[in-house]
Amino acid sequence: MSVKIHGIKNCDTMKKAFAWLDGQGVAYEFHDFKKSGVTPEALADWCDAEGWEKVLNRAGTTFRKLPEADKAGLDRDRAIALMVEQPSMIKRPVLRTADGRIEIGFKPDRYAEIFGK
C-alpha cells in the first residue's frame, strides 16, 4: 500500500503517527508542508474529502494569532488561502492511502482500521 503522510516533522502529533506507522511496518512517504509548501489543489482535495472545518486547525497558535478580521466570515476558499499562506494552520497529519482515502489527524484506532492492524 502506498501511503503519503503530510505534516510538519517536529510536530508531536506527527511523531506519534510516525511511531505508529513504523511500529506496524507501514511504509510511507513524508511530505513536510512547512518546508515544501502545499498546493491549493491538495488543500481543496482534502477539504472536499473531509470538510475545510476539519482541515483547518483552529486550536493552533498560528490560527489563534490571526487578526480577528482574518478569522471572521471564513469559508472554504478563504480557509484554503490562509492554509496555503501559513501551512502551520493545517491539522496534522494528513494521511492519504493508495486507494485515495484521506484521514485528518492521528488516532491510533482509526489508523488500525485503515491498515487492518
N, C-alpha and C positions, 0 to 999 in steps of 0.2 A: 504494500500500500504506500503510495506516495503522499507524504504529509508535508505541509508547509505551515510553519508557525511564525506569526508576525508579532513583533513587540519591541521592547527595549531590554537589552541584555542585563542591565543591573537592577531591573525591577524585581522585587521579592516574589510577586505572583508568577512572573516568568520563570524564576529559579525553581519554584515548586513544580511548574508544568514541565520544565526540562528534566527535573529529577524523576518525575513520574514516567515520562516517556522513556528516559534512559533505563529506569528500573524495570520497565515492561518490555524492553527490547524493541521499541518502536523507532524506526529510522525516520528522521525528519530533516527538512531544510529550514534554516532560520533566516528570516528577513528582519533586520534591525531597522525599523522605520524612523528611528531617531537619527541614525547615520545615513541611511539610504533614501529616506523620504517615503512618501506614499502617494499614489496617484489618485486623482479624483474618481477615476473609473473603478479602482479597487474599493475605495470607500463607498461608492454608490452600490457596488455589488454586495458588500457586507451589509449596508443599510437596507437594501432591498430584501436580503435574506433574513435579517434579524430585527430590523427597525432601527432608525437612527437614534432613537432614545436609548437603546441598549448599547450601541456602539460608542456613543459619546459618554465619556467618564465625567459626570458632573460632580463626583465626590473628590476628584483630584485637585491638587493645589493649583495647577495651571488653569483649570476652568474657574475655580473659585476666585482667582486673582483678576479675572477679566473685569473690565468696567461693566457696570450694570446695563449700560446701553447695548453692549455686545451680547449680553445674556437675554435681553428682552426680545420677545417675539421670535424665538428660534423656530425654524422649520428645517426640513431635511436638507435643502440646498445650502442654507446658511451654516448649519451644523457641519456639513461636508467641507465647506470653505474654511471654517475655523480649524477643523482637524487637519486639513492639508497644510495650513499655515503653522500649526503647532501640534505635531503628532503625539505629544505627551497627553493630549486630550482624548486619545483613543483608549477605550477599555482594553486591557491586556489579559491574556494573549488573545490573538485572533488565530484560530486554527482552521485550516482548510484541508479536508481529506481528499484522497484520489477521486472519490465519487462526487466531489464538489460540495460536500456538506460543510457548513460554516458553524463554528462554535465560538462564542464570545465569552471570555473569562475562563477561569480554571476552577473546576470542581472535579475531584478525583472520581466520584461516582459517575458523572457524565462521560468522562474520558473512558472509564471502564466499559460503559455501554457502547460507546462509539467504536472502541477497538476490541470488544468481546473479551475483555480480560477480567 
